[in-house]
Amino acid sequence: MRGWDAIAVLLMGIVLATPLAAQGPRIEPPAGGIFGPLPGSGQPADPSMPPSVPNRFETPELIVDLSRPRLSITSAFQGESILLFGMFDPPGEIVVVVIGPPARETVLRKQRVLGLWLNTGRQAFDDVPAYYSIAASQPLQRLLARSAGGEILSLEDRLQSVQSVGQREHEDLTRFRLGLVEVKRREGLYPAAIGQVTIQANRLFRVELPFPSRLPEGTYEVRTYLLREGRIVAAVSRPLPVGKVGFSAQLAGWADNDGPLYGLGAIFMALLVGWAGGAVMRRI
Amino acid sequence: MEIYLPIAEQSMNVFILLGLGGAAGLLSGMFGVGGGFLATPLLIFVGIPPAVAVASQANQVVSNSISSLQVHWRRGNVDLRMGLVLLLGGMIGSSAGVSLFTYLKNIGQIDFVIAVLYVVMLSTIGVLMLFESARTYIRRRRNPEAPRGKLHTHYLVHRLPLKLRFYKSKLYISALLPIGIGFAIGVLSAILGVGGGFVLVPAMIYILGMPTAVVIGTSNFQILFVAANVTFLQAATNNTVDVVLALLLILGGVVGAPIGSRLAAKLPGVVLRGLMSVLILVVAVELLTELLRTPSSLYSLGTRQVLP
């Protein structure tokens, strides 16, 4: 059972380490080109500066927090909502984009063959976000009227960039891409509606971010943008780790890392319960 | 009350799963067969991914067969030699079956194959059972003391080479025959998550010609090891065994089985078999409609692969 212990220790390490990471600096370092030079920011914001002190530079203040630092998939997990809230220097509008970890997804298409429906077509896409939702304080079209496009992407635009694996004609590829959205939407992973960010007192904002019960694990990214006249003037990115914890995490980790041992454990459990249960029930 | 199933990666009502296990246990108590052939389709109906349903059901079969083997072993109703020969075929068959399962899963056809095999198997068994029980019922009403047929007949299969003597079964037949049967049951077990008792038992009686007394115990012996092999290989290669799901099914089954055997003692066998065959046919028809009906969505997703 040494493997089991190692996994438990590893998981504990992850559990202990992640909240610290999640509560890191208010303004995350620029992530590659995506969070490149923000318009109007001469210098990067100093993380040590207390939030109440107005920034001497032109970058307006944008503070964001989540009601919980991580999403824990426990034995009782049935999907969950997380509250994102924060404060900004008025004026402005807020847009929140939540992006799940990317992975290769294979879309299967059914066709009728001899009266029976079976999967005949398949198309793989790389770099498909596991989850994608957008929330905004005003209809997006109006907010993005000018030049914030390219940074804040609607789901359709985001999926235009996913790489298809292999060759297929464009029209058919589009159908598969729409199929992908259809399935993800059904599972609640690509909410169709734009979430509503509510602004109070002209500088406080909040929004509920919904997550369904069948949620892929990984580190999600919660990006919050402050827009003025359709231009992004400040942005904050927060990681949101999503993972199984407790008993279900241990089991899944065990099954993942040491399948044969897990299989033996499953057999042993069945033998034990079957033997004991049978013996007990015969006596009643 | 919902519980999260860590391998199926979804939450499911605890009582539905306990109930399913209980129903399977009830059937196994009544008829001495595993009940997996009804539990797996029902698990698929309630939304468990077919691959997980099959593999976890195999895990449940392990528990179910140790329970009944306990009794039959004590009564001396196990033909160990026959069991081992069957098992030889069963191990090869189930290992081949899991490889086939993995291949079908990778090309995205496993759900379809599982559904088609279940439709074929359940409708065949359902129709045969229905006819058999109707015939018995009619014959008994006409002539309550009808003579029973011959124990077994000798035909082509008794001329195969590699003959072995099975003392407990009072048989002198080719080992190739039980190996072949064991192989077929092994493949079935791996792909459908069933013990295969409902195919194995008639095969042992009608094809091998074994005495009824040792059939159930011996089939349980072979099923126990084949199901354990399937569980192990599915866990090691496909990661589809959900122990939480399996445990709930097992617990339900542990309670259901004795109730089933008590019910079986009270109700006449013909009526029981008639009811069971109707139940089997209902599930088969439901599965077939699923295959024939235009799906609400043509698209589905295969396994998600996180890139390194």
Interface residues (C-beta under 8 A of the other chain):
Chain A: I73 T74 S75 A76 F77 Q78 P101 P102 A103 R104 E105 T106 V107 L108 R109 K110 Q111 R112 G115 L116 W117 L118 N119 R122 D126 D127 A130 F176 G179 L180 E182 V183 K184 R186 S213 R214 P216 G218 K244 F247 S248 A249 L251 A252 A255 D256 G259 P260 Y262 G263 L264 G265 A266 I267 M269 A270 L271 V273 G274 W275 G277 G278 A279 V280 M281 R282 I284
Chain B: E2 I3 Y4 P6 I7 E9 Q10 S11 N59 Q60 V62 S63 N64 S65 I66 S67 S68 Q70 V71 G108 Q109 D111 F112 V116 A228 T231 F232 L233 Q234 A235 A236 T237 N239 V241 V243 V244 A246 L247 I250 L251 V254 V255 A257 P258 L291 L292 R293 T294 P295 S297 L298 Y299 S300 L301 G302 T303 R304 Q305 V306 L307
